[in-house]
Amino acid sequence: MGTLIAFAAGLIFGIGLLLSGMTDPQRILAFLDVAGDAWSPALMLVMGGAIAVALPVFAYARSRGNSLAGQALARIDRKTITPRLVIGSALFGVGWGLSGICPGPGLLIALSGQWEPLLFVASIAAGIYFYRAFLLPRTVAAAADPAGSSVSG
């Protein structure tokens, strides 16, 4: 059942990205160019609509404590700003600003078979591999030993 819910959510999300124009890198770049002559605020309506739909759903899920599939929701710390958070956010923002592609739309655009979106998705996959191979083990070790006695640097 959880797989079906995830598939349906992904399908609805993908259709929404296509209909809203979020898969057009030029449209994204025009939105991000707030100081330029070609600035287009149209995607603010898309983002506003997404927030209006998601906010009550997230509030409902938070009050239930689990997803529609019955899985427990992870509680994250939304107040602590760490160097990893800042660096990761900066990398995400720079990548988005340079390419005009966000990961979700990037996956859809890659289905076109063009080399640029495929390179973008390959870069995401390399980043995920790098995180899982090198950073995640350090994170798990640090969480297991908060005093930091077994983790260096």
C-alpha positions in Angstrom: 0.0 0.0 0.0 2.9 2.4 0.8 4.4 1.9 -2.6 1.1 2.7 -4.3 0.7 5.9 -2.2 4.3 6.9 -3.0 3.7 6.3 -6.7 0.5 8.3 -6.7 2.1 11.2 -4.9 5.1 11.1 -7.3 2.8 11.0 -10.3 0.7 14.0 -9.1 3.9 15.9 -8.2 5.4 15.2 -11.7 2.2 16.3 -13.4 2.1 19.4 -11.3 5.7 20.2 -12.3 5.0 19.8 -16.0 1.8 21.8 -15.9 3.4 24.7 -13.9 6.4 25.0 -16.2 8.8 24.1 -13.5 10.6 21.7 -15.9 11.6 24.6 -18.2 15.1 25.8 -17.0 14.8 29.1 -18.9 11.6 29.9 -16.9 13.3 29.0 -13.7 16.3 31.2 -14.5 14.0 34.1 -15.4 12.3 33.7 -12.0 15.7 33.6 -10.2 16.9 36.7 -12.0 15.1 39.2 -9.7 17.5 42.1 -10.6 17.3 41.5 -14.4 15.1 42.9 -17.1 13.5 39.5 -17.8 12.4 38.7 -14.3 9.3 36.6 -14.2 7.4 36.4 -10.9 5.0 33.7 -12.3 6.5 30.9 -10.4 5.7 32.7 -7.1 2.1 31.7 -7.8 3.1 28.1 -8.3 5.1 28.1 -5.0 2.2 29.8 -3.2 -0.2 27.2 -4.5 2.1 24.4 -3.5 2.4 25.9 0.0 -1.4 26.3 0.3 -1.9 22.7 -0.6 1.0 21.3 1.5 0.6 23.2 4.7 -2.6 21.7 5.9 -1.5 18.2 4.7 1.8 18.5 6.7 -0.1 19.8 9.7 -2.5 16.9 9.6 0.4 14.4 9.2 2.2 16.0 12.1 -0.9 15.8 14.3 -1.3 12.1 13.4 2.4 11.3 14.0 2.6 9.0 10.9 2.1 8.9 7.2 -1.0 7.7 5.3 0.9 4.4 4.9 1.3 4.2 8.7 5.0 4.9 8.8 6.4 7.0 11.6 7.4 10.6 10.6 10.9 11.6 11.3 11.2 14.6 13.7 13.9 16.9 12.6 15.6 19.8 14.4 14.5 22.9 12.5 16.3 25.4 14.8 19.9 24.4 14.8 22.0 25.8 11.9 25.1 23.8 11.3 28.0 24.3 8.9 26.9 21.2 7.0 23.4 22.7 6.6 24.8 26.0 5.3 27.2 24.4 2.9 24.6 21.9 1.6 22.1 24.7 1.1 24.7 26.9 -0.7 25.6 24.0 -3.0 22.0 23.3 -3.7 21.3 27.0 -4.4 24.3 27.5 -6.6 23.5 24.4 -8.6 19.9 25.4 -9.1 20.9 29.0 -10.0 23.5 27.9 -12.5 21.5 25.2 -14.2 17.9 26.4 -13.7 17.1 22.8 -12.7 15.9 21.6 -9.3 16.2 17.8 -8.6 12.5 16.9 -9.0 12.1 18.6 -12.4 15.6 17.4 -13.3 14.5 13.8 -13.2 11.5 14.6 -15.5 13.7 16.6 -17.9 16.2 13.7 -18.0 13.5 11.6 -19.6 14.0 13.7 -22.7 17.3 12.0 -23.3 19.3 15.2 -23.7 22.8 15.1 -22.3 22.6 18.2 -20.1 19.7 16.8 -17.9 21.4 13.4 -17.9 24.6 15.0 -16.6 22.6 16.8 -14.0 21.0 13.6 -12.7 24.4 11.8 -12.8 25.8 14.6 -10.7 22.9 14.2 -8.2 23.7 10.4 -8.1 27.4 11.1 -7.5 26.5 13.5 -4.7 24.3 10.9 -3.1 27.0 8.2 -3.4 29.6 10.6 -1.9 27.3 11.4 1.0 26.5 7.7 1.7 30.1 6.5 1.3 32.0 9.2 3.2 29.7 11.6 5.2 26.9 9.3 6.4 29.3 6.9 8.3 30.8 9.9 10.1 27.4 11.3 10.9 26.3 7.9 12.4 29.5 7.6 14.3 29.2 11.1 15.7 25.6 10.4 16.8 26.7 7.2 18.5 29.5 9.0 20.4 28.3 12.6 21.1 31.5 13.3 23.1 33.4 12.9 19.9 36.1 10.6 21.4 36.1 8.1 18.5 35.5 10.6 15.6 38.3 12.8 14.5 38.1 16.1 12.6 
